[in-house]
Amino acid sequence: MHQSDRAGLLYALAGFCTLSIGDAIIKGMAGAWPAPAMAATRYITGTAILALLLARHEGVQALRLPRDPLQWVRGVAISVSALGMFLAVWLMPLAEATTIAFTQPMITAVLAVVLLGERARLSTWIATLLAFAGVFLILRPNFSTAGWGVLFPLVGAAGMAVTIIANRKVTGRASVLAMQYYMSVTAMLFLFVATAAAHFSGIETFRLHWPDWSVIARCVLIGFTATLAQWLIFMGTVKAGAGTVAPMTYGQLLMAVALGAAFFGDWPGATGLLGAAVIIGAGLFLWWCGRAPEAAKPDL
């Protein structure tokens, strides 16, 4: 393995593990403040950091709001993903919510067929069926306690899948830094609207109030860790390539299991572990089929 590959793998692993740290902080704040308000605060932090970097590199004029509708689609989709995961880790064990979120590559592959007209491969459908069999194994014991809330991780995964599809469509329309800023600022604005709508919905859980300073501080920390994680993953991709670092995403799951057990006493049961193994296997199968030489896999 080349030195750049090793560095890329370490960068990516650190980035994915950092994402689980943010999820653990979110889980520890369950019920302390409405989820849309927490997500909005997270994106205020990320947008501020990205705005400073973008203004430094491309000038203040680069901070204008995007006119491209797809940039707004990216922002709304990542917002839905964030809200789905916020609610998921509140209702479910951290490791199980994270595991279900790993259906995202399969959802992305299916959406690429439907929305981008990519050729439907047998491997896509096999991986998708396997992944959702794994989801069923994980959801079944949780349904009695969380009810339909167990679908929140799938909402988060679907939102991320739409984000990735939109990312493919807007590739090359702006610099990487500007693209990150556009997604963050549009997500922030959408979450402002979602926070206000939730507040006036009449649902007590979503009613805004002035939180303890520690809640704001932790939301800011989540924004910082998420922005750092995205940078680490980007650096890993630059150094080693997206295909090489893709398996490092499962470091996020290992970190989620460790944090869930250490801080919340959530030990995955046998059924949950089996479901996780099926989902991870499906993801790795899809990744392997994507990297295998075309001549060696004409039917996949």
ABEGO torsion letter per residue (X at the ends): XBAAAAAAAAAAAAAAAAAAAAAAAAAAABGABBAAAAAAAAAAAAAAAAAAAAAAAAEAAAABBBABAAAAAAAAAAAAAAAAAAAAAAABBAAAAAAAAAAAAAAAAAAAAAAAGBBBBAAAAAAAAAAAAAAAAAAAAAAAAAEAAAAAAAAAAAAAAAAAAAAAAABGABBAAAAAAAAAAAAAAAAAAAAAAAAAAGBAAABBBBBBAAAAAAAAAAAAAAAAAAAAAAAAAAAAEAAAAAAAAAAAAAAAAAAAAAAAGBBBBAAAAAAAAAAAAAAAAAAAAAABBAAABAAX
